């Protein structure tokens, strides 16, 4: 998997909105800590929406891609609260 672009926007409530554009396939994981993304994940969504949704793995602080089995370009949107994971 390859992260093509990462955009981070601070929210007024102290949280963070993150938009990750990646090239990957279903089952691959994005380790949020290694991408410099900290905090409690309150919301996550993968675009384009497929038959299989992405998953958040709280113990690993990672997102596992859903969507297509083959490698495609996709976006992952995250809303993180302040504080620790």
C-alpha positions as CSV (number, residue, x, y, z in Angstrom):
1,X,0.0,0.0,0.0
2,X,1.1,3.5,-0.7
3,X,-0.1,6.8,0.8
4,X,-0.4,9.3,-2.1
5,X,-1.5,12.3,-0.1
6,X,-2.3,13.1,3.5
7,X,-4.2,16.2,4.6
8,X,-4.8,17.1,8.2
9,X,-7.2,19.8,9.4
10,X,-7.6,20.9,13.1
11,X,-11.1,21.1,14.3
12,X,-12.5,23.8,16.6
13,X,-13.3,21.2,19.3
14,X,-9.6,20.3,19.5
15,X,-10.0,17.2,17.3
16,X,-8.6,16.5,13.9
17,X,-10.0,15.8,10.4
18,X,-7.7,13.6,8.3
19,X,-8.1,12.8,4.6
20,X,-5.8,10.1,3.3
21,X,-5.5,9.2,-0.4
22,X,-4.0,5.8,-0.7
23,X,-3.4,3.1,-3.3
24,X,-4.2,-0.3,-1.8
25,X,-6.3,-3.4,-1.7
26,X,-8.8,-4.8,0.7
27,X,-7.2,-6.1,3.9
28,X,-4.1,-3.8,3.9
29,X,-3.6,-1.7,6.9
30,X,-2.7,2.0,7.6
31,X,-0.9,2.4,10.9
32,X,-2.1,5.8,12.0
33,X,0.6,6.4,14.6
34,X,3.3,5.8,11.9
35,X,1.6,8.5,9.8
36,X,1.7,10.9,12.7
37,X,-2.0,10.7,13.4
38,X,-2.8,10.5,17.1
39,X,-6.0,10.6,19.1
40,X,-9.2,8.6,19.5
41,X,-10.9,7.7,16.2
42,X,-14.5,8.9,16.4
43,X,-15.4,8.4,12.7
44,X,-13.9,6.7,9.7
45,X,-15.1,6.1,6.2
46,X,-13.6,4.8,2.9
47,X,-14.5,6.3,-0.5
48,X,-15.6,5.1,-3.0
49,X,-18.0,3.0,-0.9
50,X,-17.8,-0.7,-1.8
51,X,-19.4,-3.9,-0.7
52,X,-16.9,-4.2,2.2
53,X,-16.4,-1.3,4.6
54,X,-13.1,-0.4,6.1
55,X,-12.5,-1.3,9.8
56,X,-10.8,0.4,12.7
57,X,-8.4,-1.7,14.8
58,X,-8.2,0.1,18.1
59,X,-5.5,-2.1,19.6
60,X,-3.2,-1.4,16.7
61,X,-4.5,2.1,16.1
62,X,-4.8,1.2,12.4
63,X,-7.4,1.3,9.6
64,X,-7.9,-1.9,7.5
65,X,-9.1,-1.2,4.0
66,X,-12.3,-2.6,2.7
67,X,-13.5,-2.0,-0.8
68,X,-12.1,-3.7,-3.9
69,X,-9.9,-6.8,-3.7
70,X,-7.6,-5.4,-6.4
71,X,-5.3,-2.5,-5.8
72,X,-7.1,0.8,-6.5
73,X,-6.9,4.5,-5.5
74,X,-9.2,5.4,-2.6
75,X,-9.7,7.9,0.1
76,X,-10.0,7.4,3.8
77,X,-11.7,10.1,5.9
78,X,-11.1,10.2,9.7
79,X,-12.4,12.4,12.5
80,X,-10.2,12.1,15.7
81,X,-11.0,13.5,19.1
82,X,-8.3,15.1,21.2
83,X,-6.4,13.1,23.8
84,X,-5.0,9.6,23.5
85,X,-5.9,6.8,21.3
